[in-house]
Amino acid sequence: MGLPSRLGRDHTVGRGTTSVTWATLTALCSRSPKPRYICSPEHGLMNVSFIALGALLVVGAALTGGALWCRGPAAAVARLLLAGAGVGFVLAGLAPADVSENQHVLGALLIMGTGNIGLLLAGFALADHVPRPLRWVTCLLGITAITALGLFLSHHYLGLGMGGMERVAAFPLLMWTLAVGVHGLIRRASRMSDAMPAGRAVEAVRR
């Protein structure tokens, strides 16, 4: 295992072996965390999953349009910021922390910075047909993620530890994408089931 000098003596990693998305923001902070072994034996799978997730997030932000968003600048900005988070995931997957630390940190900032701001803004930019509870939850997740990012960068972990606070800052975006995806699938299934009786009625009239 190598010990890259740029990561400091408290970080032990192997060259090109891992993608540590959330931990890399500690490079922006002055105090070093406790020693951590951050070399994952499944680093290849982890990196590919980051790239796939980021690509799908960009595509989703671009293609959902009127199916999810209202019209106006708020929706446009929210979608742009969420797409930026997708780009961050791709950067993090393509550049493990021990290969290109600067690019990896940039990816992490896009994920937890622009992504979380976009998440908060999305709460005010979702289409009217989106259930109100989902819109409220979107805002709550955005507020939680942004607050957690601030606490993480200021080293206030509230008993969760550094890794725990990182996840509180990063996971709300993933939870939201899952919830929105499930909502879209349910809505599509409902519309298809409603359309089937109407189609049968039209066919019966034609006969």
C-alpha positions in Angstrom: 0.0 0.0 0.0 1.2 3.5 -0.8 1.1 6.5 1.4 0.4 9.6 -0.8 2.0 12.6 0.9 -0.8 14.9 -0.2 -3.3 13.0 1.9 -1.2 13.3 5.1 0.0 10.6 7.4 -3.4 9.8 8.8 -4.7 8.5 5.5 -3.6 5.1 4.1 -4.7 4.3 0.6 -3.6 2.3 -2.4 -3.1 4.0 -5.7 -6.2 3.8 -7.9 -7.9 1.4 -5.5 -10.8 3.3 -4.1 -13.3 6.1 -4.5 -14.0 7.8 -1.2 -16.6 10.3 -2.1 -17.8 11.6 1.2 -14.5 11.4 3.1 -12.6 13.7 0.7 -14.2 16.8 2.0 -12.0 16.6 5.1 -9.3 17.9 2.8 -11.0 21.3 3.1 -10.8 21.2 6.9 -7.9 22.1 9.0 -8.1 19.4 11.6 -7.3 15.8 10.7 -9.7 13.0 11.6 -8.7 9.8 13.2 -6.7 7.4 11.1 -8.9 5.6 8.6 -8.3 2.7 6.3 -10.2 3.7 3.1 -9.1 1.1 0.6 -12.2 -0.9 -0.5 -11.6 -4.3 -1.9 -14.6 -3.7 -4.2 -13.3 -0.3 -5.4 -14.0 -1.1 -9.1 -17.7 -1.9 -8.4 -18.0 1.2 -6.2 -16.5 3.5 -8.9 -18.8 2.1 -11.6 -21.8 2.5 -9.3 -20.9 6.2 -8.8 -20.6 6.8 -12.6 -23.9 5.0 -13.3 -25.7 6.8 -10.6 -24.4 10.2 -11.8 -25.3 9.5 -15.4 -28.9 8.4 -14.4 -29.3 11.5 -12.3 -28.3 13.8 -15.1 -30.6 12.0 -17.5 -33.5 12.1 -15.0 -33.1 15.8 -14.4 -33.0 16.5 -18.1 -36.0 14.3 -19.2 -38.5 14.5 -16.4 -39.8 17.9 -17.5 -43.5 18.4 -17.1 -43.9 15.0 -15.6 -42.3 16.2 -12.4 -41.6 19.9 -12.5 -43.6 23.0 -12.7 -42.8 25.7 -15.3 -40.6 28.6 -14.3 -37.0 29.5 -13.3 -37.1 27.8 -9.9 -37.6 24.4 -11.6 -35.0 25.1 -14.2 -32.4 26.0 -11.5 -33.3 23.0 -9.4 -32.9 20.7 -12.3 -29.6 22.2 -13.2 -28.2 21.9 -9.7 -29.4 18.3 -9.5 -27.7 17.6 -12.8 -24.6 19.1 -11.3 -24.8 16.6 -8.5 -24.9 13.9 -11.1 -21.8 15.3 -12.7 -20.2 15.2 -9.2 -20.9 11.5 -8.9 -19.3 10.8 -12.3 -16.2 12.8 -11.3 -16.0 11.0 -8.0 -16.2 7.6 -9.8 -13.7 8.5 -12.5 -11.1 10.0 -10.1 -10.6 8.1 -6.8 -9.2 10.2 -4.0 -5.7 8.7 -4.2 -5.5 9.2 -8.0 -6.8 12.7 -8.4 -7.7 14.2 -5.1 -8.6 17.7 -6.4 -11.0 16.3 -9.0 -12.5 13.9 -6.4 -13.1 16.8 -3.9 -14.7 18.8 -6.7 -17.1 15.9 -7.3 -17.9 15.7 -3.6 -18.6 19.4 -3.5 -21.0 19.1 -6.5 -22.8 16.3 -4.8 -23.2 17.7 -1.3 -23.2 21.4 -2.3 -25.1 22.0 -5.5 -27.0 18.8 -5.1 -28.4 19.6 -1.7 -29.3 23.2 -2.7 -31.1 21.8 -5.7 -32.9 19.4 -3.4 -34.2 22.2 -1.2 -35.2 24.2 -4.3 -37.0 21.2 -5.7 -39.4 21.3 -2.8 -40.8 24.6 -4.3 -40.5 23.6 -7.9 -42.3 20.3 -8.2 -45.4 20.1 -10.3 -48.8 20.6 -8.7 -49.8 17.0 -9.3 -47.0 15.8 -7.0 -48.5 15.0 -3.6 -48.1 17.7 -1.1 -46.4 15.4 1.5 -43.7 14.5 -1.0 -43.1 18.2 -1.6 -42.8 18.9 2.1 -40.5 15.9 2.5 -38.3 17.2 -0.3 -37.9 20.6 1.5 -37.2 18.8 4.8 -34.6 16.6 3.2 -32.9 19.6 1.6 -32.8 21.5 4.9 -31.4 18.4 6.7 -28.7 17.8 4.1 -27.5 21.4 4.0 -27.5 21.6 7.8 -25.5 18.4 8.1 -23.0 19.6 5.5 -22.4 22.7 7.5 -22.0 20.7 10.7 -19.6 18.3 8.9 -17.4 21.0 7.6 -17.3 22.7 11.0 -16.4 19.4 12.7 -19.6 19.3 14.8 -20.7 15.6 14.5 -23.4 15.6 17.3 -22.3 12.1 18.4 -22.6 10.6 15.0 -19.0 10.7 14.2 -17.4 12.1 11.0 -18.7 9.3 8.8 -22.2 9.5 10.3 -22.5 13.2 9.6 -21.2 12.7 6.1 -24.0 10.3 5.4 -26.6 12.6 6.8 -25.3 15.2 4.4 -25.2 12.9 1.4 -28.0 10.4 1.7 -31.1 12.7 1.6 -30.5 13.3 -2.1 -30.4 9.5 -2.8 -33.5 9.0 -0.6 -35.3 11.7 -2.6 -34.4 10.3 -6.0 -35.7 6.9 -4.8 -39.0 8.4 -3.5 -39.5 10.4 -6.7 -38.8 7.3 -8.8 -41.3 5.2 -6.9 -43.9 8.0 -7.2 -43.4 8.2 -10.9 -43.8 4.4 -11.3 -47.0 4.4 -9.2 -48.4 7.3 -11.2 -47.6 5.7 -14.5 -49.2 2.4 -13.4 -52.3 4.2 -12.3 -52.7 6.1 -15.6 -52.3 2.9 -17.5 -54.9 1.1 -15.5 -57.3 4.0 -16.0 -56.7 4.0 -19.7 -57.5 0.3 -20.2 -61.2 0.5 -19.4 -61.6 3.5 -21.6 -59.9 1.7 -24.5 -62.1 -1.3 -24.0 -65.2 0.9 -24.1 -64.2 2.6 -27.3 -63.5 -0.8 -28.9 -66.9 -2.0 -27.8 -68.6 1.0 -29.4 -66.8 0.4 -32.6 -68.1 -3.1 -32.8 
